[in-house]
Amino acid sequence: MGIFINFSNHPSKNWGEKQIGKALEYGEIVDIPFPAVDPSADLSEIERLAEQCVEKIMGYAPDAVMCQGEFSLSYSVISK
């Protein structure tokens, strides 16, 4: 069975039945909370945080990842 990562601040336990059903098509749902991003963070701080997030996410060897959160960190995580 695969893994669906929910990388957001929207716990899957609060999702609707249809959304949960679609995510389960990829496998077990694993919630990873999206971290707070300091508004004064510079690019190097964002990149460092993104590396940490990607390492955690990829540790699950997911089949799919939903990434929703602060735009600069989301972009960096998705790019990696």
C-alpha positions as CSV (number, residue, x, y, z in Angstrom):
1,M,0.0,0.0,0.0
2,G,1.2,3.5,-0.8
3,I,1.5,6.7,1.1
4,F,-0.3,10.0,0.6
5,I,1.4,12.9,2.4
6,N,-0.8,15.8,3.6
7,F,1.7,18.5,4.0
8,S,-0.5,21.3,5.3
9,N,-2.2,22.7,8.4
10,H,-5.5,21.0,7.4
11,P,-5.6,17.7,9.3
12,S,-7.1,14.9,7.2
13,K,-9.4,14.0,10.1
14,N,-11.3,17.2,9.2
15,W,-11.6,16.5,5.5
16,G,-14.8,15.5,3.8
17,E,-15.6,11.9,2.9
18,K,-15.0,12.5,-0.8
19,Q,-11.5,14.1,-0.2
20,I,-10.4,11.3,2.1
21,G,-11.6,8.7,-0.4
22,K,-9.6,10.3,-3.2
23,A,-6.5,10.5,-1.1
24,L,-6.8,6.9,0.0
25,E,-6.6,5.9,-3.6
26,Y,-2.9,6.7,-3.3
27,G,-2.5,4.9,0.0
28,E,-2.4,5.6,3.7
29,I,-2.8,9.3,4.6
30,V,0.1,10.7,6.7
31,D,-0.4,14.3,8.0
32,I,2.8,16.4,8.3
33,P,2.0,19.8,9.7
34,F,3.2,22.7,7.5
35,P,5.7,24.8,9.6
36,A,5.3,28.4,10.5
37,V,7.5,30.7,8.3
38,D,9.0,33.8,9.8
39,P,7.9,36.7,7.6
40,S,11.4,38.1,7.9
41,A,13.1,34.9,6.8
42,D,15.5,35.4,3.9
43,L,16.0,33.0,1.0
44,S,18.7,30.9,2.7
45,E,16.4,30.4,5.7
46,I,13.6,29.3,3.5
47,E,15.9,26.9,1.6
48,R,17.2,25.4,4.8
49,L,13.6,24.9,6.1
50,A,12.6,23.4,2.8
51,E,15.4,20.9,2.9
52,Q,14.3,19.8,6.3
53,C,10.7,19.4,5.2
54,V,11.7,17.5,2.0
55,E,13.9,15.1,4.0
56,K,11.0,14.4,6.4
57,I,8.4,14.0,3.5
58,M,10.7,11.8,1.4
59,G,11.5,9.6,4.4
60,Y,8.0,8.1,3.8
61,A,8.7,7.4,0.1
62,P,5.3,8.8,-0.7
63,D,3.2,8.0,-3.8
64,A,1.7,11.5,-3.7
65,V,2.1,14.7,-1.7
66,M,-0.4,17.6,-1.2
67,C,1.6,20.7,-0.3
68,Q,-0.4,23.7,0.9
69,G,1.0,26.6,3.0
70,E,3.1,29.8,2.8
71,F,4.0,30.4,-0.8
72,S,7.8,30.8,-0.7
73,L,8.3,27.6,1.3
74,S,5.7,25.7,-0.7
75,Y,7.5,26.7,-3.9
76,S,10.8,25.6,-2.6
77,V,9.5,22.3,-1.3
78,I,7.7,21.5,-4.5
79,S,10.8,22.5,-6.6
80,K,13.0,20.1,-4.6
